[in-house]
Amino acid sequence: MPGFSNSFLVMVDKEISDHVKSWKFIIVVALILLTTFGSLYSILNIIRENAALINKGDNFLFLKLFTATDGNLPNFMTLISFLGPILGIALGFDLVNSERNRGTISRILAQPIPRDYFITSKFTAAVIVILLLVFSVGFLVMGMGLLSIGLPPTLGEFLRICIFLFLSTIYIAFWLSLGILFSIIFEQAATSALASLAIWLFFTVFYSMIVNIVAQSLSKNPFQINHLTVILSRLSPNYLYDELTTILLTPSIRTLGGLSFQQLQGAIPSALSLDQSLLLVWPHFTALIAASLICFAVAYLLFMRREVRA
């Protein structure tokens, strides 16, 4: 068993090296950095102009680095929501079928290693690469913001940002699992890439329109329509992630739904603490992890039952 453990670590190390050296990874990273720098540059002036608010009770000014926008470019949170799935799909859509087509998978599994090490090492290595990339970009944004505005983040802000980056990794891991699943189902890498991108485009563009049509057809009451729309929208990983990160990075938001007039009466306007925000979005966090694990579990079972010879 110690030999098998060493073999797994060697396979993970090889996969990480292959990802970092691949052109698709370099291109996606360059795109993420380019859009991040553009978004950060566009909002730094806004942050500097509002830096005086820190003395007027705005204790979450540093979080605006990730949520503020000038209207020309989306904020960092929106960029991760849009480009994160592309990163996950790019790392996963050809992990299995490309090696099967080259015939290398047969030679790898001919070695005295468990068969499941092949698929788990690929998933583990890709998740590690995503984790390192997301935290590197996030800390880069914090560092540039610190140098620009000269105000360090509070402990609460720092923890919120770290949790946000970790949840972003979980979100991207879902799309990675989806890409791996299609790389097992389809023999051609181009087909698995198109299938993964089709699912992403469906949830990004078309799903909200379908939800609105379904909700309006089921009820004529505006309140019920809004309630149905929210419930159906939460079946989308994109909506879950957007709602989760908005609550986490905007402490002034105190509820996921609208408040009634009775609830507003006597309410003291204040920001939620970190533990209260986490309690509010805990179902979203659990759903994203479950979706990622279920998607990878299906891919794992299909791979263990699939003929892997070229």
WOUR-V463631 format. One record per pair of residues at least 12 apart in sequence whose C-alpha atoms are under 10 Angstrom apart, sorted by the first residue. I is the first residue (numbers start at 1). J is the second residue. Records with the same first field share a line. If there is no record, write none. Layout:
I: J + J
This chain:
1: 113
3: 112 + 113
4: 112 + 113 + 114 + 117
5: 113 + 117
7: 111 + 112 + 113 + 114 + 117 + 121
8: 113 + 114 + 116 + 117 + 118 + 120 + 121 + 122
9: 117 + 121 + 124 + 125
10: 121
11: 108 + 117 + 118 + 120 + 121 + 122 + 124 + 125
12: 117 + 118 + 120 + 121 + 122 + 123 + 124 + 125 + 126 + 128
13: 121 + 122 + 124 + 125
14: 121 + 122 + 125
15: 95 + 121 + 122 + 123 + 124 + 125 + 126 + 129
16: 121 + 122 + 124 + 125 + 126 + 127 + 128 + 129
17: 125 + 129
18: 125 + 126
19: 90 + 91 + 122 + 125 + 126 + 129
20: 126 + 129
22: 91
24: 87 + 90 + 91
25: 87 + 88 + 90 + 91 + 129
27: 87 + 90
28: 83 + 84 + 86 + 87 + 88 + 90 + 91
29: 83 + 87 + 133 + 137
31: 83
32: 76 + 79 + 80 + 83 + 84 + 87 + 133 + 134 + 137
33: 137 + 140
35: 73 + 74 + 75 + 76 + 79 + 83
36: 66 + 73 + 74 + 75 + 76 + 77 + 79 + 80 + 137 + 138 + 140 + 141
37: 76 + 137 + 140 + 141 + 144
38: 72 + 73 + 74 + 75 + 76
39: 65 + 66 + 68 + 69 + 70 + 71 + 72 + 73 + 74 + 75 + 76 + 79
40: 65 + 66 + 68 + 69 + 73 + 74 + 75 + 76 + 141 + 144 + 145
41: 65 + 73 + 144 + 145
42: 68 + 69 + 70 + 71 + 72 + 73 + 74 + 75
43: 64 + 65 + 66 + 67 + 68 + 69 + 70 + 71 + 72 + 73 + 74 + 75 + 145
44: 64 + 65 + 68 + 69 + 70 + 144 + 145 + 148 + 149
45: 70 + 148 + 149
46: 64 + 65 + 68 + 69 + 70
47: 61 + 62 + 64 + 65 + 68 + 69 + 145 + 148 + 149
48: 145 + 148 + 149 + 150 + 151
49: 149
50: 149
51: 149 + 150 + 151
54: 151
58: 271
59: 153 + 154 + 156 + 157 + 251 + 271
60: 153 + 154 + 156 + 157 + 249 + 250 + 251 + 252 + 271
61: 151 + 152 + 153 + 154 + 157
62: 142 + 145 + 146 + 149 + 151 + 152 + 153 + 154 + 157 + 158 + 161 + 249
63: 142 + 153 + 154 + 157 + 158 + 160 + 161 + 248 + 249 + 250 + 251
64: 76 + 145 + 249 + 250
65: 77 + 141 + 142 + 144 + 145 + 146
66: 78 + 79 + 138 + 141 + 142 + 161 + 164 + 249 + 250
67: 245 + 246 + 249 + 250
76: 137 + 138 + 141
77: 164 + 165 + 168 + 241 + 242 + 245 + 246 + 249
78: 242 + 245 + 246
80: 134 + 165 + 168 + 169 + 171 + 172 + 241 + 242
81: 168 + 171 + 172 + 204 + 237 + 238 + 239 + 241 + 242 + 245
82: 200 + 204 + 238
83: 172
84: 130 + 134 + 168 + 169 + 171 + 172 + 173 + 175 + 176
85: 168 + 171 + 172 + 173 + 174 + 175 + 176 + 178 + 179 + 196 + 197 + 200 + 238
86: 172 + 175 + 176 + 179 + 196 + 197 + 200
87: 130 + 172 + 173 + 175 + 176
88: 126 + 127 + 130 + 169 + 171 + 172 + 173 + 174 + 175 + 176 + 177 + 178 + 179 + 180 + 196
89: 172 + 173 + 174 + 175 + 176 + 177 + 178 + 179 + 180 + 182 + 192 + 193 + 194 + 195 + 196 + 197 + 200
90: 175 + 176 + 179 + 180 + 193 + 196 + 197
91: 122 + 123 + 125 + 126 + 127 + 129 + 130 + 173 + 175 + 176 + 177 + 179 + 180
92: 122 + 123 + 126 + 173 + 175 + 176 + 177 + 178 + 179 + 180 + 181 + 182 + 183 + 189 + 192 + 193 + 196
93: 175 + 176 + 177 + 178 + 179 + 180 + 181 + 182 + 183 + 184 + 186 + 188 + 189 + 190 + 191 + 192 + 193 + 194 + 195 + 196 + 197
94: 179 + 180 + 181 + 182 + 183 + 184 + 186 + 187 + 188 + 189 + 190 + 191 + 192 + 193
95: 119 + 122 + 123 + 126 + 179 + 180 + 181 + 182 + 183 + 184 + 189
96: 118 + 119 + 122 + 179 + 180 + 181 + 182 + 183 + 184 + 185 + 186 + 187 + 188 + 189 + 303 + 308
97: 180 + 182 + 183 + 184 + 185 + 186 + 187 + 188 + 189 + 190 + 192 + 308 + 310
98: 183 + 184 + 187 + 188 + 189 + 190
99: 308 + 309 + 310
100: 183 + 184 + 187 + 188 + 307 + 308 + 309 + 310
101: 187 + 188 + 189 + 308 + 309 + 310
102: 309 + 310
103: 308 + 309 + 310
104: 308 + 309 + 310
105: 118 + 308 + 309 + 310
106: 307 + 308 + 309 + 310
107: 309
109: 308 + 309
115: 303 + 304
116: 300 + 301 + 303 + 304
118: 300 + 303
119: 180 + 296 + 299 + 300 + 303 + 304
120: 296 + 300
122: 180
123: 173 + 176 + 177 + 180 + 296 + 300
124: 173
126: 173 + 176 + 177
127: 169 + 170 + 172 + 173 + 174 + 176 + 177
128: 169 + 173
129: 169
130: 166 + 168 + 169 + 170 + 172 + 173 + 176
131: 165 + 166 + 167 + 168 + 169 + 170 + 172 + 173
132: 169
133: 165 + 169
134: 164 + 165 + 166 + 167 + 168 + 169 + 172
135: 161 + 162 + 164 + 165 + 166 + 168 + 169
136: 165
137: 165
138: 161 + 162 + 164 + 165
139: 158 + 161 + 162 + 165
142: 158 + 161
156: 273 + 274
157: 248 + 249 + 251 + 274
159: 274
160: 245 + 248 + 249 + 250 + 251 + 274 + 277 + 278
161: 245 + 248 + 249
163: 245 + 248 + 249 + 278
164: 241 + 244 + 245 + 246 + 248 + 249
165: 245
167: 241 + 244 + 245 + 284 + 285 + 288 + 289
168: 241 + 244 + 245 + 288
170: 241 + 285 + 288 + 289 + 290 + 291 + 292 + 293
171: 237 + 238 + 240 + 241 + 285 + 288 + 289 + 291 + 292
172: 288 + 292
173: 288 + 289 + 291 + 292 + 293 + 295 + 296
174: 237 + 288 + 289 + 290 + 291 + 292 + 293 + 294 + 295 + 296
175: 196 + 197 + 199 + 200 + 237 + 291 + 292 + 295 + 296
176: 196 + 292 + 295 + 296
177: 291 + 292 + 293 + 294 + 295 + 296 + 297 + 298 + 299 + 300
178: 192 + 195 + 196 + 197 + 199 + 200 + 291 + 292 + 294 + 295 + 296 + 298 + 299
179: 192 + 193 + 194 + 195 + 196 + 197 + 295 + 296 + 299
180: 192 + 193 + 196 + 295 + 296 + 298 + 299 + 300 + 303
181: 196 + 295 + 296 + 297 + 298 + 299 + 300 + 301 + 302 + 303
182: 194 + 195 + 196 + 299
183: 195 + 196 + 299 + 303
184: 299 + 300 + 302 + 303 + 306 + 308
185: 299 + 302 + 303 + 306
187: 310
200: 236 + 237 + 238
202: 236
203: 233 + 235 + 236 + 237 + 238 + 239
204: 236 + 237 + 238 + 239
207: 232 + 233 + 235 + 236 + 238 + 239
208: 229 + 232 + 233 + 236 + 239
210: 229 + 232 + 233
211: 225 + 228 + 229 + 230 + 231 + 232 + 233
212: 225 + 226 + 228 + 229 + 230 + 232 + 233
213: 225 + 229
214: 228 + 229 + 232
215: 227 + 228 + 229 + 230 + 231 + 232
216: 228 + 229
226: 257 + 258
227: 257 + 258
230: 256 + 257
234: 284 + 287
235: 287
236: 288
237: 284 + 287 + 288 + 291 + 292
238: 288
239: 284
240: 281 + 283 + 284 + 285 + 287 + 288
241: 281 + 284 + 285 + 287 + 288
242: 284
243: 256 + 281 + 284
244: 256 + 277 + 278 + 280 + 281 + 282 + 283 + 284 + 285 + 288
245: 281 + 284 + 285
246: 281
247: 272 + 277 + 278 + 280 + 281
248: 272 + 273 + 274 + 276 + 277 + 278 + 280 + 281
249: 274 + 277
250: 271 + 272 + 277
251: 270 + 271 + 272 + 273 + 274 + 276 + 277
252: 269 + 270 + 271 + 272 + 273 + 277
253: 269 + 270 + 271 + 272 + 277
254: 269 + 270 + 271 + 272 + 273 + 276 + 277 + 280
255: 272 + 277 + 280 + 281
256: 280 + 281
